Structure formats: structure tokens, C-alpha cells
């Protein structure tokens, strides 16, 4: 029984941060996100953005982060799927190679 419960919780957690709704509310305009000074050439600025919580949007402050070679930052956004829209959290996405 405990193993079954663990599997159910694990499967539910795989979907954490994913929300599917019929009509997503419009993303609010960005807040002023002042770029703080940073003297390190090994980090890039990820601007602030609105993150969907499942009930409403919450502002995520901008931050300095080490760039990931071969990846680009994609801010959170809605994607249309059968039955509604799914929220995709901000993430690093692998760059496509042009062949």
C-alpha cells in the first residue's frame, strides 16, 4: 500500500507547476524591473516576469544567472492544448541546430 501511495504522489509531482484551464487570464504588463549592477562577465540578467500560480499571477523578480551553453531562457507562457491552455513555467530551452 505504501509503495502505491508513493507512486501516486510521484506522478502528481511530475505535473507540479503545470496548470490546464479553459480561458487563461491575460498576463499583466511587466513591472518596472531595474537592472542592478553586477560586475561579473560570467552571468546574464534574466528579466522579471509574471508566473501563473494556479489561481493568479505572481511577479518573479529578475535575477542574475550563469548562462547555459547551447540554451536560451524562455519566460513562462500559455500553450494551447486539447481542452484548454497549459501554463509552461520559465525555463532554459536547448537551442535548435540548423543543419
N, C-alpha and C positions, 0 to 999 in steps of 0.2 A: 504493500500500500504506500509506504513512504517513497519508494522509487517512482511509482506512478505520479504522486503529487509533485515530486521533484521535476519530472519530465514536463508536466503541465505548466509549472511555474517557469521553467526554462523556455518553453515555447512562447509563453506570453511575453517574457522579457525580450525575446528576439524582435518583437514588434514594438517595443518601447520607443516612444518618440515618433511613431507613425500614427497619423490620425486620418480617418476617412470620413468625409462629410459631404452632404449633397450640394450645399451652396456656401462656399467659404467666404467669410467676410473679407472685404478689401484690406490689403496691407496698408497700415497708416504711412504717411510720408515720413522719411527718415528724420530723426532728431539731429540737432547740431552735434557733430562728433568731432571734437577738437583733437587734432593730431598732436600728441605730446612729443616733446623732443626725445630722441633716442640716438645715441652716438655709436651704435653697433651696426656695421655693414652686413652682419650675418642674419638680420631679422627683417621682416616686412610687416607693414601695417595692414591688419585685417579690419576694415571699417565696421562700425556698429551696424546692427540690423535688427529687425523685428522677428522674433521667434514665436511660433504658434505653440501654445501650451496645452491645447485640447479644449480650452474654454475661451481664451482670448490671446492677444499678442502681448509679449513681454520684450522690452528693449534689452538687447545684449550689447554691452559696451564694446567698443573697438579694442583691439589688443595687438601687441607685437608678437610675432610668431616666427619661428625658423621656417623658411620656405622648404618645401619638399621637392627635390629634383624630379622632374617628369610629371608634376602635378600642378593643378591650379585650384584656387579657392572658389567655391560656388556657394553663394548665400542661400539661405532657406527659401523655398518656393513651393507653390502648389503644382501638382501634376494631375491632369485629368486621367481617370481610370474608369473602367466599367463600374457604374453605380455611384459615382461621385468624384471627389477630388482627394488626393493623398498629399499630406504635408511631407516634404523632404527637408530634413534638417540641413543647416550649413555644413559643408564637408569639403575635404580635399578630393579632387577628381583627377584620375590619371589622364594625361594628355593623349590624344589620338595621334598616332604616327601617320604621316602622309606617305604612302607608298607609290 
